[in-house]
Each structure stands twice: as C-alpha cells, then as structure tokens.
Amino acid sequence: MSTFPTPESFVECAAHVAAGRLAILPTDTVYGIVADASNEAAVSAIYRAKGKGMESPLQLLFGPSTDRLRDFAELTATAERLVSEIGPGGWTIIVPVRQGWSSVALAGGSTIGFRIPDSPAVHRVVELLEGPLAASSANRHGGPSPTTFAEAIAQVGEFCACAIDAGPTPEGLDSTVIDCSTAEVRILREGAIDRLTIARILGLPSIPVLRSVRP
C-alpha cells in the first residue's frame, strides 16, 4: 500500500481515489486522508476512518489553478487577495459555498474551507482526478495530527487503499484557518502561517484569533 512519490505512484493513487477509495497524501503541513470530493460515499468514509461525527466540515484540496475552485466556492475579495499574496501554502480559507453545490463534506453548512497546499503529491492527484479532494488530517478523532508517514499509517492506514510517503512534512503544523465568509476576517486556528503575516497582507493592525497551535 505504501509507496514513495513517483509518477507511477501518483497515477496509482489517483486511480484508487477515482474508484471511491481513501488515500493518505503528504501536504506541506501534515499528512491528510483524502477522497474524491464528488463521491459522497467516499467522503463519508473519511468520517468513519477518523471515528468522527459528520457534524464537522471537511476541507477541499485544489491544485495551483483556481479555475475549478469557483465551481465550488464564492471567492470574496479578501479570499482572493490572500490566495494571490500567499500562493500555495499552509492556509485554509473559509468562504461561502457556491449556490447549487452541496456535499456531505459541508456538514450541512453554507461555507466551505479550501486549501491549495504546497504539495506536489496533492497537485498531481488533483490534476489526474480532474477535481478537488475532500480531506482532513490523517488522524483518528482526538489523536495528534500526523507529521510523518508512520504516524498517519498508524492512525488511519487500515482504512486507506494507498499512501504516499514523502518524509516528514515541511511545516509540521496544521494549516492556519482563516474565516473570510463574513465582513470581519477571523483566524479560527493559527497554525503554519502566523497572525501577523495575515494581518499585514490584509492591511489590518490586528486580527481576531480564536485559538493557536503554534509553539
């Protein structure tokens, strides 16, 4: 099941995901458990793998292009500014979901959290799948977010058909979750990108932070 990142392994992983199976992929922050976002049964399986209730939304992972992103999300001006300034990286941005699109990944909500991680593995699988990945950190509910392949396998490996081992993740911290769904921008979780960087990009003297996982 486990393999190192090669062109062949990406093709194999994308084929498993396209067939409705789960996979473990490295991102720039932590290892993630992913499914085809268009397959409701596969998305639901992420919750079961994590031992987590379906009341919490999942993320959507995209490649570097924002073209498909607009099929799923309503990008606010603030969100567009952050994506443009930061580029692929350790952030998750929450915006209103595009009207007419629904998924169990939304947990009944009207917003969506999207990521463009700085991860060749994610970019290639998304490209081969021709659509986004529903994702969460590859840990059991309440367990530590895995920064190594071994940690991810130990927690959710039994539920996944394939897994890519790219070594320890560069950031080693969960993504910074930025809520851009309302007029007041908030950081719901300060992680890989610090609050000062976000505030500077947006031209704000400060920004509310609900919690932080930074050291």
C-alpha positions in Angstrom: 0.0 0.0 0.0 2.7 2.5 0.9 5.0 3.9 -1.7 7.4 6.7 -2.4 6.3 9.7 -4.6 6.9 8.7 -8.3 4.9 9.4 -11.4 3.6 5.9 -11.3 2.6 6.1 -7.7 0.6 9.2 -8.3 -1.3 7.6 -11.1 -2.0 4.5 -9.0 -3.2 6.7 -6.1 -5.4 8.8 -8.3 -7.0 5.6 -9.7 -7.8 4.3 -6.2 -9.4 7.7 -5.3 -11.3 7.8 -8.6 -12.7 4.3 -7.7 -14.1 5.6 -4.4 -11.3 4.6 -2.1 -9.4 6.6 0.5 -5.7 7.6 0.3 -3.1 9.2 2.5 -1.2 12.1 1.0 1.5 14.3 2.3 0.8 18.1 2.4 3.1 20.9 3.4 1.5 21.0 6.9 0.5 17.5 8.0 -0.4 14.2 6.3 -4.0 14.1 5.1 -6.7 11.5 4.4 -8.4 12.2 1.1 -11.3 11.1 -1.1 -12.9 12.2 -4.4 -15.0 15.2 -3.4 -17.6 14.2 -5.9 -18.2 10.8 -4.4 -20.5 11.1 -1.4 -19.9 7.6 -0.1 -16.1 8.1 -0.2 -16.4 11.4 1.5 -18.5 9.8 4.3 -15.8 7.1 4.7 -13.3 9.8 5.8 -15.5 10.4 8.9 -15.7 6.7 9.6 -11.9 6.3 9.2 -11.3 9.1 11.7 -14.0 7.9 14.1 -15.5 11.4 13.9 -19.1 12.6 13.7 -20.3 14.1 10.5 -21.2 17.5 12.1 -17.7 18.9 11.3 -17.0 20.0 7.7 -14.0 18.7 5.8 -11.6 20.7 3.6 -11.4 20.7 -0.2 -7.9 20.5 -1.7 -7.1 22.0 -5.0 -4.1 22.3 -7.3 -2.4 25.6 -8.1 -5.0 26.7 -10.6 -8.1 28.5 -9.1 -10.3 27.8 -12.2 -12.1 24.8 -10.7 -12.3 26.5 -7.3 -15.0 28.8 -8.4 -17.2 25.8 -9.2 -17.4 25.1 -5.5 -16.8 28.4 -3.7 -17.8 32.0 -3.8 -14.5 33.8 -3.5 -14.7 37.0 -1.5 -12.3 39.9 -2.3 -10.4 39.1 0.9 -10.0 35.5 0.0 -8.8 36.3 -3.5 -6.2 38.7 -2.0 -4.9 36.1 0.4 -4.6 33.4 -2.3 -2.8 35.8 -4.6 -0.4 37.1 -2.0 0.4 33.8 -0.2 0.1 31.3 -3.1 0.1 27.6 -2.3 0.9 27.1 1.4 -0.2 26.4 4.9 -3.6 28.0 5.0 -7.2 27.0 4.8 -9.7 29.8 3.8 -13.4 29.6 4.6 -15.8 31.3 2.2 -19.5 30.9 1.2 -20.2 27.7 -0.8 -21.3 28.3 -4.4 -25.0 28.2 -4.7 -26.2 24.9 -6.1 -23.3 22.8 -4.9 -23.8 20.5 -1.9 -21.8 17.7 -0.2 -21.7 15.8 3.0 -18.2 17.4 3.3 -20.1 20.7 4.2 -21.7 19.1 7.3 -24.9 20.9 6.5 -23.3 24.3 6.5 -23.2 27.1 3.9 -19.5 27.7 3.9 -16.5 25.8 2.5 -12.9 25.6 3.6 -10.5 25.2 0.8 -6.7 24.7 0.6 -4.1 24.9 -2.1 -1.2 23.2 -0.3 2.3 23.5 -1.5 2.4 19.7 -2.2 3.4 18.1 -5.5 1.6 14.9 -4.4 -1.7 16.7 -3.9 -1.3 18.8 -7.1 -0.7 15.7 -9.2 -3.5 13.6 -7.8 -5.9 16.5 -8.2 -4.8 17.0 -11.8 -5.2 13.3 -12.6 -8.6 13.2 -10.9 -9.7 16.4 -12.6 -11.4 17.6 -9.5 -10.8 18.5 -5.8 -10.1 16.2 -2.9 -12.2 16.1 0.2 -9.7 16.0 3.1 -8.9 16.0 6.7 -5.8 15.4 8.8 -4.9 11.7 8.7 -5.5 11.0 12.4 -8.2 9.4 14.5 -10.5 11.9 16.1 -8.7 13.4 19.1 -5.3 12.0 18.0 -2.3 14.1 17.0 -2.1 15.5 13.5 0.5 13.3 11.8 3.6 15.0 10.5 5.2 11.7 9.4 4.1 8.8 7.2 4.4 6.3 10.0 2.1 8.4 12.3 -0.5 8.6 9.6 -0.4 4.9 8.8 -0.7 4.0 12.5 -3.9 6.0 12.9 -5.9 5.6 9.7 -3.8 3.3 7.4 -6.2 0.4 7.7 -8.9 2.4 6.0 -6.9 3.5 3.0 -6.1 1.8 -0.3 -2.9 3.7 -0.9 -0.5 6.1 0.8 2.4 8.3 -0.4 5.5 8.6 1.8 7.3 11.9 1.3 9.1 12.0 4.6 8.3 14.5 7.4 6.1 17.3 6.4 7.9 20.7 6.0 5.8 22.8 8.3 5.0 20.3 10.9 1.9 22.3 12.0 -1.7 22.3 11.0 -2.8 24.9 8.4 -3.9 28.4 9.6 -7.7 28.5 9.2 -8.9 32.0 8.0 -12.6 32.7 8.0 -13.4 35.1 5.1 -17.1 34.2 5.0 -18.2 37.4 6.7 -17.1 41.1 6.7 -14.9 40.6 9.8 -12.0 38.3 8.9 -11.0 36.0 11.8 -8.4 33.3 12.3 -10.1 30.2 13.7 -6.9 28.3 14.1 -3.4 29.9 13.9 -1.0 27.3 12.6 1.6 27.3 9.9 1.1 30.9 8.9 1.2 33.4 11.8 -1.4 36.0 12.6 1.0 38.9 11.9 1.5 37.7 8.3 -2.2 37.5 7.6 -2.9 40.9 9.2 0.0 42.5 7.1 -1.3 41.1 3.8 -4.8 42.4 4.6 -3.6 45.8 5.8 -5.1 45.3 9.3 -3.5 46.4 12.6 -4.6 43.1 14.2 -6.9 40.2 13.5 -9.0 38.1 16.0 -7.6 34.7 16.7 -9.8 32.0 18.3 -7.1 29.5 19.1 -3.5 28.8 18.2 -1.5 25.6 17.7 1.8 27.4 17.2 4.6 26.7 19.7 
